[in-house]
Amino acid sequence: MSPHCCETLPVLRPELGSLPLWCTMLFSLLLVALTELFLLRAECALAKARLATFEGLLKKSADFLRTTSENSSWPSSVMSSPVMMRGRRLLESINSVLYPSGEEKPRPDRKRKAEKDAGGDASGREKAKGRPAPRKARHPGAPQKICKPDETRDIYPRECPRCHCREFVRTRKHSLFQVIELALRKIVTHCRVWECTCKGCGMRVRAGVPPEARWGFGPGFAAATAVLTVLGLTRRKIQAFYSMAGQIEISQGGIQNCLDRASAASETLFMGTLRQIRRVTVAFIDETKSRLFGPAGKVTRWLWAMVCPTLCVFMIQETRSAEAFAKLVGDWAGILVSDGFAVYLKWAGEARQSCLAHLMRRAKKFEEDPSPDIAQGGRWIRSELRRLIEMTGNPPTRGQYAAWRGRFMQCVRKYSGFGGELGAYARHLQREADCIVTFLKYEGVDPTSNAVERALRPYVCRRKISFGQTSRHGEVDISRLLSLHETCRRNGRSTYEELKNALECHAKGKTPSLYWIRKAGMKSGATSPRNYAPNRLARPAEWYE
């Protein structure tokens, strides 16, 4: 009897003897397949380890050959020897094996140096001590945009490092480097007005004075002055900049004349932007303080802002009342996103979204209260509002929303009977229960008014520097220029170019093009007043009842 016969296996003999032949064959095939699978896995692991070893050796060899072939301190006879030529060919062969796509990875020594400069050694020490490594930067970086060249220079090698020959044959372009230079120089034009005598009747005729000659500064200079003012520079700083950069002497009155010209030229653009933003579906509105230093002293004014993704309008008004709000919005009746100011609570348009960030900020104040009940109430309300704002990127199901609303209303009812600020805050949330979930009902609505807050920030910083305006005319100028600058920024356009074009058209008595403003309004959902269509519901209305 064969030693490998099934009868010699005392454990498997009863089972195999009672099974049919096809079961025995199937069992044998399964054992063979499993055995081959384990053997193949072991062979793959061994081959992978060998390949890693070979790749490491090839990289070390390539690093050594590269170091020797690039050593320019050796004499030319050594660099041109057959041994060095053979080493260069071997290096090319190794690179073709390691990097078949043609993109060579950074050298190990340079990679270690870059990691060391970036703080790699420090992070390693922190890991060794058991501390977590610092978080990597999330910003991917902004590479420089390749611009259209005004001048092109070709750089050729001076001499061959091997034989020191200075005659070359151009083969291919290796790389491209871009150098951007700014040449600030003044261009002065003398307009000589002649008085001539008519040959026919002998009458003396004098030529007319062009507008730019009457103003003293061209459209480009006036546009640059307006842009510097919008960016926050004071009159004295603009004077210093022109004096140092272009040896241009200008008075503060001359700067104001440039601003007046820019404001008059941008009036058409401002009115076009205002008409377009009053036709959008969703708008963010907010206001901030402004100051007017007039003959009566310091007077408090208010800068109103109406913002959508591609358009922005600023308007300085005397009061913070419903009349000022109505003057800003006009006949607009879309979805309003704002804070809890009393004027906004009476909005009769399509819908209103109350800013959740403002509500969470108020709840955070109650968390810091020494009373445990008030602190617990603020903590509970703030956690529920945080859960609501997290639903922006992940819309809830009907059951999830019903569960959240039940918890939130229970919390609000519990603290609405309290006295003081917490009770008033809870009653305010109870009244605003339908307005804090508008962003779930409609598409394209944000839960916060962050867009208008960011738009107002440059003016707030400018107000802290200049303390405000000194005339009503200056308020109109800064409102128009700020509106144009923010609208251009949102559409990726140059404020300087648009202002320069508007000034040139204004000098010729023409109207600047409003096509790009209408196109920006269409991107934000602007339609004609007659065909105004409300925003589409993301969920059925009964979903949120």
Sequence and secondary structure as in RCSB ss.txt:
>XXXX:A:sequence
MSPHCCETLPVLRPELGSLPLWCTMLFSLLLVALTELFLLRAECALAKARLATFEGLLKKSADFLRTTSENSSWP
SSVMSSPVMMRGRRLLESINSVLYPSGEEKPRPDRKRKAEKDAGGDASGREKAKGRPAPRKARHPGAPQKICKPD
ETRDIYPRECPRCHCREFVRTRKHSLFQVIELALRKIVTHCRVWECTCKGCGMRVRAGVPPEARWGFGPGFAAAT
AVLTVLGLTRRKIQAFYSMAGQIEISQGGIQNCLDRASAASETLFMGTLRQIRRVTVAFIDETKSRLFGPAGKVT
RWLWAMVCPTLCVFMIQETRSAEAFAKLVGDWAGILVSDGFAVYLKWAGEARQSCLAHLMRRAKKFEEDPSPDIA
QGGRWIRSELRRLIEMTGNPPTRGQYAAWRGRFMQCVRKYSGFGGELGAYARHLQREADCIVTFLKYEGVDPTSN
AVERALRPYVCRRKISFGQTSRHGEVDISRLLSLHETCRRNGRSTYEELKNALECHAKGKTPSLYWIRKAGMKSG
ATSPRNYAPNRLARPAEWYE
>XXXX:A:secstr
  TTSGGG TTTHHHHHHS HHHHHHHHHHHHHHHHHHHHHHHHHHHHHHHHHHHHHHHHHHHHHHHHHT TTS 
HHHHTSHHHHHHHHHHHHHHHHH TTS     HHHHHHHHHHTTHHHHHHHHHTT                   S
       SS TTT                               EEE TTT  EEE    HHHHHSS HHHHHHH
HHHHHTT  HHHHHHHHHHHH     HHHHHHHHHHHHHHTHHHHHHHHHHHTT SEEEEEEEEEEEEETTEEEE
EEEEEEE SS EEEEEES  SHHHHHHHHTT  SEEEE S HHHHT  SSEEEE HHHHHHHHHHHHT SSHHHH
HHHHHHHHHHHHHHTTTTS   HHHHHHHHHHHHHHHHHHHT  HHHHHHHHHHHHTTTTTTHHHHBTT  SS H
HHHHHHHHHHHHHHHH SBSSHHHHHHHHHHHHHHHHHHHTT  HHHHHHHHHHHHHHT     HHHHHHHHHTT
   STT     BSS GGGG 
